[in-house]
Amino acid sequence: MKTVIIASKNPVKIEAVKIAFEKMFLQEKFEFIGESIPSDVSDQPMSDKETLQGATNRANNAQTKFPEADFWVGLEGGLEEIAEDLGSIAWIVVKSKDKIGKARALTFLLPPKVTELIKQGKEMSEAVNIVFEVNNSQHNGAIGTLTNDIITRTTDYMETVVLALVPFKNPDLY
């Protein structure tokens, strides 16, 4: 059995990683452990570069804290300025002792009212909760709220983890 350390205690992120690994490696057995691991970037990353750095830092910090594991997964959500709009982005980094995989999640533009609240200093989940009058938008995320759960954080992150696992699924190519 292989151990996968997920650098988050967020149940949505843990479930996405679990589904992705089990779909990509049907013959393997995994133990998934979610741990609170620092990103060493701001709480609300505001660029593609900072968001990727946060995911990379989480995977590296998880490896340092749990060196005996087989895989370390860092997930980081962030925002990116796209013209006068804000786009919601995320990066996922998967590491093993000898390989690394990276993938960027779907990007979508936030509604102007959400963008305005973020520019006033609110985090995205708080801004989404206010604008859509919901509680805990982090469960399905802004993407779930905006698509009526056709796409959720779980499905978005799961597919992105699958893409980050491509080098591990195709080791002769990477």
N, C-alpha and C positions, 0 to 999 in steps of 0.2 A: 504494500500500500504506500502511495506517495502522499507526502504532506504538502498542502498548498496554504501558505500564509497570505491572507487577504488583509491589506493595510487599511482596514476599516471595520467598525462594528455595525455599520449601517446594514440592516437586513436586506434592503433592496440590492446593494452592491454585492453582498455575500451570495445572494440567490442568483444574480446574474453570472457571477464567476463560476458558481457550482454548475449551473445549466450548461455554460459554454464548455467547460472542461469535460463534462460527461458526454456532450454531443461530439466533441472533437476526438475523444479517446475512449471509444466504446468498450474496449477490452481492458482498460485500466480501472483500478480502484483508488479513490482519493479520500483523504481526510482533509476537510476544509476548516481552517481556524481563522476567525476574524479577530483582529487586534487593533487597538487604537495606536496608530503610528503617525508621528508628525510629518507634515509636508515641507516644513521649513520655508514656506512661502506665505503670502498674506491669506487671511481667511477667505477672501473673495478675490482670487486671481483675476487680473484685468487684461490679460493678453494671452495669445497662443503660447508664446515662449514661457511665460510664468506658469501656465497651466501644465504644460509638458514637464517643466522642471519639478512641479509639485508631485506629479505622478511618478517621475523618476526617483525623486527623493524618498517617497513613501516605499517604493520597491527596494531601494538601497538600504533604507533604515530598517525595513523588515528583515532583510538578509543579515544585517549586522546583529539585530536582536535575536534572530532565530536561525543561526547558521546551519543547523542540522536539517532544515526543511529542503524540499526538492524544488519548489517554485515559490516565488514571491510576486505578489500582484499589487501594483499601485494604481489607484483610480483617483482622478482629480477633475472636478468640474470647475469651469471658469467662464469668463466673459471676454468678448473680443469686440473692439470697435470696428464696425463695418459701415463706412461712410458716416452718416449721422445716427446710425442705429447701433444697438448692442446685440450681438449674437451670443447665444448660449452654446458653449463648447465643452468637451471633455476629452481627456487623454487617458489611455490605459497602457501601462507598461507591465509586461510579464518577464520575469527573469528566472533563469536556472543557473546552475554553477558555470555553464559554458555558453549560454545563448541568451539573447534578449529579443523580445518582440514588442512592437509599439503600434498603436492604432488610435486614430482620432474618431470620436463619435460624431453623430449627426450634428449639423449646425443649423440653428433656426433663429430668426430674428424675434426679439421680444417686443410685445406691444409697447407703444410709446409711453403709456401710463406706468408700466413696470420699469422701463428705462429711466423715466424721470425720478422715480423713488430710489432706484439704485444710485443715480447720480447725486441724490441727496444724502447718500450714506447707508441706505438699507441693503442688506444682503438679498440675493435674488429670491430665496424661498420666502422671506418675510414680505417682500414686495408683491410676489404672486399671491400670497395669502390675503394681503390687503386688497389688491385690485379685484380678485375673484371671490372675495369673501368666503374663503375656505380655511380649514385648519390643516396643518401638516401637509402642505403641498409637496414636501420632500418625498412622500411615499411614491407617488407616480410622477412627481416633478412638474415643472411648467409644461413640459412636452405632453404629459398626460392630460393636464388641465386643458391645454389648447387644442388637443386632437380628440378630446372626449375618450381618452384611453385607447385610441387605435394604436398609438405608439406611446409606450410608457418608459420611465427611466430603466426599468428592468429589461425590456426588450431592446432598447437602444444600447445599454451597457453590455447585455449578453452578446449581441451581434458584434460589438466592438471588441470584446474579449476574444471572440472567435477569430477575428482578424489579427489580433495581437498574437494568437497562438499559431498562426500560419508557419512561422519559422520552425516551430517545434513539431508540427505535423509533417513538414517537408524538410527535414534536416539536411538532405543532400543539396538542396537549392540555396540554403542560407549558411 
